[in-house]
Amino acid sequence: MSGLRVRFAPSPTGYLHIGGARTALFNYLLARQQGGRFILRIEDTDVERSTQESVDAILDAMTWLGMTCDEGPIYQSARFDLYRQKVQQLLDEGKAYKCYCTAEELEAKRELAVAEGRKPKYDGTCRQRQDQPDAPYVVRFLLPDPAGEVSFVDRIKGTITFRNEELDDLIIQRTDGTPTYNFVVVIDDAEMAISLVIRGDDHINNTPRQIHLYRALGYEVPEFAHVPMILGSDKKRLSKRHGATSVMAYQQQGFLPEAMLNYLVRLGWSHGDQEIFSMEELIEHFTIEGVGRAAGVFNPEKLLWLNSHYMKSGDPQRIAELLKPFLQERGIDVSRGPDLVSVVRGLQERSTTLVQMAAGAAFYFTDQLDFDPKTRSKFFVEDNRQLFSELKAALAACDNFVEPELETVLHAVIEKRDLKFGKVAQPLRAALTGGAPSPGIYELLEVLGKERVLTRLEAALQQLG
Ligand code: GLU
């Protein structure tokens, strides 16, 4: 057990984004590796934009990826009392003040600053204010030491220094009394004893502000690691233009969680040239220092490649379970078909996603095959009538419908008719599958089973008219 405490702190204003999932994963891996604690905190202080639907979407995605937390989910919306108390503490200590400037006044000041070529920032009008007008106000944090600077050592990016004059008197409580992100994140990370904050580098500008707040509130400052963002293939920030950015969209497209995890971790982290990692290996090898400083580039082909790897090598029993909803979506009733696990075994080698596998499995589960016109004109010809009849008779006489026996039966037909293997196997395969890609002919026969095979050969004969 180590003292490491990390957290993932999504705002429930949408689905779980690829970038968020990667941040969560880095936190998770480190906690598991070091026997630390992984805390899930839902940052829902923005009441207007936070929804239960988004909370559910995020939790579903975490569950799908298998990232279980040790504490949480903890909702910030349940902690408003604590935040109010801390606002009061800063007010009492003279480290924060009420600001009555209206939105219009602030806008006018901003415009003036821009017009005069100054960086717009709050001019401190209310800092010294003694009256308490009966008007709406925000609470601002009084920036300490305006001439000084604030510095921290980022575990990924190295030393980062900001001059305080670049910062502002941060609003910590809105006019409606709700606290703001930068304020509550500090209180929570401190109160939850987070020792290392791993998050996206879009937050790097917030960190100096937060460090001031830690100090003002009398908290210890944690370590930080800011993870570079993810870019699309055109090196622009990853967005929907590059494909789905929601983790669960990939689940719906038939990706396996282990492929997604493996893909996410490699977006910005490497361990030699190794590409395939089991969860155990990730937990063993992951280091924050192994995360590069450069942005990761999203590569959908690589994700597909990883997925086909896991489709091929996955336990057929498990793949079959994961496949069921996709079959259902296609209206396929598995209870009427051959053994699903055997079907999966035959398709694993040639399926990139579960969606593709479900499409490829369709022929197993229907006796009303959709013969494509090419298959029809190539194989369902008068010349093959005799062959189909003989195959049907020979297979009907086969009592033990398993691969070795089926091989003997088929070879007998081949020899009798003095044909090449393909001249028999191809029409037979067409009759059994309608032309869909399929595994080896003996495996196909065995998995379909005698009854289905005979029905399909009969249907092929019907096709001949
Ligand atoms: N809630 C913030 C977000 O979703 C993350 C805050 C943090 O990690 O510090 O961007």
Boltz pocket constraint, residues with backbone or C-beta under 6 A from the ligand:
constraints:
  - pocket:
      binder: B
      contacts: [[A, 9], [A, 10], [A, 11], [A, 43], [A, 185], [A, 198], [A, 199], [A, 200], [A, 203]]
      max_distance: 6.0
